[in-house]
């Protein structure tokens, strides 16, 4: 019976280790490979000796087989984790615009806000606050869910400072506030991540939002 080549032996060994769940590291298997290579050289046909290039090819194949086994193990572990599944599902969101609670980075470019005034309202106001929560602007808007463009310009015509702003909507009826709700805006998704076991989106302005906070998606 012909002796198995080192590659065949390595593949058989990898299969056995897969069944038992134990996989020695590549460095420890390399010692086994050298022993097999020595045995193959000892029992080779003296009339047809193995070429040195074949030894090199067998070594390369052995390394590829072992590394592929390790790669498959890593992918199997990742695929079994909830975080990986969430990332795979959210991969298609990258590059799209997600509608999220409106906390936006202002850099001089108008921001389109989606208000949601109470349907009982007679009047509605868009309230703009800075990163410290201070109200910097109050604008009358239609009692409608139609998008509103916020230009970032103060009442005196001067542009507001660049920074992070939040938006909310006050609904009024009979001169009284009947509801206050967060407005929303569309931000371009640049990355998805898993943080503390939850899927989050990184928007173009650097804002981090929970994927569960997204209420709509659209093409830019």
C-alpha positions in Angstrom: 0.0 0.0 0.0 1.3 3.5 -0.9 2.1 5.8 2.0 -0.2 8.8 2.3 1.3 12.1 1.3 1.7 14.7 4.1 -1.1 16.7 2.6 -3.5 13.8 2.7 -2.4 13.0 6.2 -2.9 16.6 7.2 -6.4 16.7 5.7 -7.3 13.5 7.5 -5.9 14.8 10.7 -7.9 18.0 10.4 -11.1 16.0 9.8 -10.4 13.9 12.9 -9.8 17.0 15.0 -13.0 18.5 13.6 -15.0 15.5 14.8 -13.4 15.6 18.3 -13.4 19.3 18.6 -9.7 19.6 19.4 -7.4 21.5 17.0 -3.8 21.9 18.0 -2.2 25.1 16.8 -0.4 25.3 13.5 3.0 25.3 15.2 2.4 22.0 17.0 1.0 20.4 13.8 4.1 21.5 12.0 6.2 19.1 14.1 3.9 16.3 13.0 4.2 17.3 9.4 8.0 17.2 9.7 7.8 13.7 11.0 5.6 12.6 8.1 7.9 14.3 5.7 10.9 12.4 7.1 9.0 9.1 6.9 8.1 9.9 3.3 11.7 10.6 2.4 12.9 7.4 4.2 10.5 5.1 2.3 10.5 6.8 -1.1 11.4 4.8 -4.2 15.2 5.3 -4.6 14.8 5.0 -8.3 12.2 7.9 -8.4 13.1 10.2 -5.5 10.7 13.0 -4.6 11.8 16.3 -6.0 12.6 19.1 -3.5 10.0 21.4 -5.1 7.3 18.8 -4.3 8.3 19.0 -0.6 7.9 22.8 -0.7 4.5 22.4 -2.4 3.3 20.0 0.2 4.4 22.3 3.0 2.5 25.2 1.4 -0.6 23.0 0.9 -0.4 21.8 4.5 -0.3 25.4 5.8 -3.2 26.4 3.6 -5.3 23.5 4.8 -4.7 24.2 8.4 -5.3 28.0 8.0 -8.5 27.3 6.2 -9.7 25.1 9.0 -8.9 27.9 11.5 -10.7 30.4 9.3 -13.8 28.2 9.1 -13.8 27.9 12.9 -13.7 31.7 13.3 -16.5 32.3 10.8 -18.6 29.6 12.4 -18.2 31.3 15.8 -19.1 34.7 14.4 -22.1 33.4 12.4 -23.4 31.9 15.6 -23.3 35.2 17.5 -26.3 37.5 17.6 -24.2 40.5 16.9 -22.8 39.1 13.7 -26.4 38.3 12.5 -27.5 41.9 13.3 -24.5 43.4 11.4 -25.2 41.1 8.4 -28.9 42.3 8.3 -27.8 46.0 8.7 -25.1 45.9 6.0 -27.5 47.1 3.4 -28.3 50.2 5.4 -24.8 51.7 4.9 -25.0 54.5 2.3 -28.8 55.0 2.9 -30.5 57.8 4.8 -32.1 56.7 8.1 -34.8 58.8 9.9 -34.0 59.0 13.5 -34.8 61.3 16.5 -33.4 64.7 15.5 -30.1 65.4 17.1 -28.0 66.6 14.2 -24.6 68.1 13.6 -24.9 71.5 11.9 -22.1 72.6 9.6 -23.7 75.4 7.7 -25.8 73.1 5.5 -29.6 73.2 6.0 -31.1 70.3 7.8 -34.4 68.7 6.8 -36.5 67.9 9.9 -39.6 65.7 10.0 -42.0 67.1 12.6 -44.9 65.1 14.1 -47.3 67.7 15.7 -50.3 66.4 17.6 -53.3 66.0 15.2 -55.4 68.1 17.7 -53.0 71.0 17.4 -54.1 74.4 16.1 -50.5 75.7 16.1 -47.1 74.0 16.0 -43.6 75.3 16.7 -40.2 73.8 15.9 -38.0 74.2 19.0 -34.2 74.1 18.4 -31.8 73.6 21.3 -28.0 73.5 21.4 -25.8 70.8 22.8 -26.4 72.1 26.3 -30.1 71.8 25.9 -30.7 75.6 25.7 -33.4 76.8 23.4 -31.8 78.9 20.6 -34.7 79.2 18.2 -38.5 78.8 18.0 -40.1 78.7 14.6 -43.8 78.4 13.7 -44.4 75.5 11.3 -47.5 74.1 9.6 -49.6 71.6 11.6 -48.4 68.8 9.3 -45.9 66.0 9.1 -44.4 67.4 5.9 -40.6 67.9 6.1 -39.4 71.3 7.3 -36.0 72.7 6.2 -34.1 74.3 9.1 -31.5 76.7 7.6 -29.6 77.4 10.8 -30.0 81.1 10.5 -31.0 83.3 13.5 -33.8 85.9 13.4 -31.3 88.7 12.7 -30.1 86.8 9.6 -26.8 85.6 11.1 -25.9 82.0 10.8 -25.9 80.0 14.0 -22.7 78.5 15.3 -21.6 75.1 14.0 -22.4 72.3 16.4 -24.9 69.7 17.5 -28.6 70.7 17.8 -31.7 68.9 18.8 -35.2 69.5 17.5 -38.6 69.0 19.1 -42.2 70.1 18.2 -44.6 71.9 20.5 -48.3 71.4 19.7 -50.7 74.2 20.9 -54.5 74.3 21.1 -56.6 77.1 22.6 -53.4 78.9 23.5 -52.1 75.9 25.6 -49.3 73.4 25.0 -51.0 70.1 24.5 -48.0 68.0 23.5 -44.3 68.1 23.0 -42.5 65.5 20.9 -39.1 64.9 19.4 -38.8 65.7 15.7 -36.8 63.5 13.4 -34.4 64.0 10.6 -32.7 61.9 7.9 -29.0 61.2 8.4 -26.7 59.2 6.0 -25.5 55.9 7.5 -21.7 55.4 7.1 -21.2 52.4 9.4 -22.9 49.8 11.6 -21.5 48.5 14.8 -22.3 46.2 17.8 -21.9 48.1 21.1 -22.8 46.4 24.4 -24.7 43.7 22.4 -26.9 46.2 20.5 -26.7 47.3 16.9 -25.9 51.0 16.4 -25.6 53.2 13.3 -22.8 55.7 12.8 -24.2 58.7 10.8 -22.3 61.0 8.5 -22.0 63.7 11.2 -20.5 61.2 13.7 -23.8 60.8 15.6 -24.4 57.3 17.1 -28.0 56.1 17.1 -29.6 52.8 18.0 -30.8 50.8 15.0 -34.1 50.3 16.8 -34.7 54.1 16.8 -34.9 54.2 13.0 -38.4 54.8 11.7 -37.7 55.0 8.0 -35.0 54.5 5.3 -34.6 56.1 2.0 -32.1 56.3 -0.9 -30.0 59.5 -0.7 
